[in-house]
Amino acid sequence: MDPSTVAAHWEANAEAWTRHSRAGYDVYRDALNTPAFLAMLPPIAGLDGLDIGCGEGSNTRQLARVGARMTAIDIAPTFIRHASESEAAEPLGIRYLSGDGMALPFEDASFDFATAFMSLMDMPNQAAVLKEARRVLRPGGFLQFSILHPCFVPPRRRNVRDGDGQPVAVEIADYFETTDGKVESWWFSTLPAEERAKVDPFRVPRFHRTLSQWVEMVVGAGLAIEAFGEPRASVEAAAAEPVIADTRVAPIFLHVRGRKPG
Ligand SMILES: C[S@@+](CC[C@H](N)C(=O)[O-])C[C@H]1O[C@@H](n2cnc3c(N)ncnc32)[C@H](O)[C@@H]1O
């Protein structure tokens, strides 16, 4: 799928995605994925940071609130409009721009760190965005990103549940089938039926790569891998938010941190 078609899909998703995530329906993000990502992040107070594929800016704002000077970029203008409106309402010093992560509009060595929350597996040329991230990092800077776990969320995945509806196993297939913009249609899993009746599901082009391909791309971009994370819901969190209980069986997200040599 060509990059402009990918961008058009995200622009079409952006309005409902912003409304639904701000209403709290992105439970995996809010209850598990972002807290785990932030817990793995090195100290960033006072550093210049870039968030690649920032969406409506929720995670960027979290980084700014702990003291980073943030710039954020997204391919979908509607996401950037919503993020900028939030910045106007509650200024955190974040600079938002529309643009492509695969061709970052920044000088070499502009940032101390970069983040990409759940956006790299949505980009057609992941090797390019990883190289771009390295280019705009200062020597010694790091990129930390989250993606759908390549091993446990390949193109085909199904939760296996017991008689009480509890997840007990995961069935996967097509791990080795890399995809080129295969469109997956879904709503946030907790979105109520009455909302589903009003709005079409998101249509998300996906670019699945195997774990070894990801490692090859990160290392090939000149980043030294220094940390992996595989968030798992605690017993308490899974009881409070049953939708994330399947991450106790196998991880859904993979977090990776790579560093540009100093
Ligand atoms: C799954 S959403 C994640 C949004 C946000 N980071 C979050 O965690 O809430 C993926 C984001 O990547 C953005 N995106 C996709 N392709 C992109 C590209 N080539 N350059 C920049 N952003 C892109 C989409 O517009 C979307 O906002």
The ligand as a Gaussian input file, in Angstrom:
#p B3LYP/6-31G(d) Opt

LIG

0 1
 C       -2.286000       3.395000      16.733000
 S       -2.194000       5.129000      16.485000
 C       -1.284000       5.622000      17.943000
 C       -1.461000       7.077000      18.287000
 C       -0.751000       7.529000      19.561000
 N        0.690000       7.398000      19.464000
 C       -1.279000       6.795000      20.775000
 O       -0.556000       5.919000      21.280000
 O       -2.390000       7.101000      21.216000
 C       -0.971000       5.239000      15.183000
 C       -0.631000       6.661000      14.783000
 O        0.410000       6.666000      13.811000
 C        0.125000       7.689000      12.884000
 N        0.872000       7.417000      11.644000
 C        0.669000       6.411000      10.762000
 N        1.563000       6.501000       9.751000
 C        2.344000       7.577000      10.006000
 C        3.460000       8.180000       9.348000
 N        3.949000       7.689000       8.197000
 N        4.036000       9.264000       9.903000
 C        3.555000       9.777000      11.077000
 N        2.504000       9.265000      11.735000
 C        1.907000       8.167000      11.220000
 C       -1.387000       7.612000      12.725000
 O       -1.939000       8.757000      12.138000
 C       -1.806000       7.398000      14.161000
 O       -1.969000       8.609000      14.837000

